[in-house]
């Protein structure tokens, strides 16, 4: 009866005090920021009821070359490999911490010969030189009365989960960066083609002005101006070539190869087009589940909260059960006899008495780390909402601007065609044709830049939503 009572008391102590660490930690939902009710730029086309996609997000652009590049990035990017190594480190730390939940058992064996100083003995012995043999095992186990060890395991598990989520966030960032670079290359290729047309027109104008000057109907200032325009056009062409080369270098680094080894052709022969599928933004609260960086911030906050309770439990006594046993003898022949047995077992209680405020400072440090994690979580949510609103605003505004730009291109094209007809009919000089062509190419250039911005905005929205919808 007494043994059952003692066992029951032990169970009650363990179950009643195991949550001390959690009770002394900030509440699980404390410090979690509240998401706004809606996005500033939300409308009917971005409602939660819009169609979702289960495919990888980059496939909505229907670009096979982009699909291939992202697969190569996933396999060979060095930043991804480093992030995966950090995940392995976090789970290894969790394994180390989890080991404290079970007893530690160590075995030992020794054999040697010893001689004692005869002049240093209090009692005479038969011989000052003798052999010693020992085989033993020792064990120790901290009784987790206050939940300190379990709290440490939970803290490190949350930290490992945070590391894994940070990897997913970094992977999405790299993928989105690659997609933006890919569309920037397409835009740069188209821009380069337009600039080369501009160079031809400027050079024709320069030749025309030089011919007029030689015939006596032109002036030197017109030749100089035409030369300036031609040189500026060539400079713009060279700048576009340089920009295009750097974009290719950036993509090569993202897929894990040197620029010299990147030979892929990324030009879109059919011409780049904006993404046709509408991406639903949903509501801000959905970002807490969609975005890996916000979920990582949540895990970091909860781990910091548990650490506060762990540090507070350091003020309480720790009880460790220790024991050792084995065989020891002065003769190898009698090592395994019954009389060679030995053991030492019993509890060890460590009570903190004075450490000059070290434990109190450790609690203050943990509380400050928790406040930092809460502030970082709130900042991450505000940034996430802002990124979605920025992308929505860009998509909506750029779409409206694109309509105007396209109309401008059509008008400029009609004007160039009309100028050509007038020149062919003898009603206008070739200078009118050149001016109309310049305006047409400038309008096309602005439309091409706008198209690149629309593609980048679509990628940014998908990234801001966490890569899923």
Secondary structure, DSSP 8 states (H G I E B T S, - for coil): -HHHHHHHHHHHHHHHHTTHHHHTS--TTTT-----SS-TT--GGGSTTS----S-GGGGG--HHHHHHHHHHHHH-HHHHHHHHHHHHHHHHHHHHHGGGS-EEEEEEEEEEEE--GGG-SS--S-SEEEEEEEEEEEEEEE-SSSHHHHHHHHHHHHHHHHHHHHHHHHHHHHHHHHHHHHHHHHHHHHHHHHHHHHHHHHHHHHHHHHHHHHTSS-HHHHHHHHHHHHHHHHHHHHHHHHHHHHHHHHHHHTTS-GGG-------TT------S------GGGHHHH-HHHHHHHHHHHHHHHHHHHHHHTTS-EEEEEEEEEEEESSGGGTTSGGGEEEEEEEEEE-----TTHHHHHHHHHHHHHHHHHHHHHHHHHHHHHHHHHHHHHHHHHHHHHHHHHHHHHHHHHHHHHHHHHHHTTSS-HHHHHHHHHHHHHHHHHHHHHHHHHHHHHHHHHHHTTS--
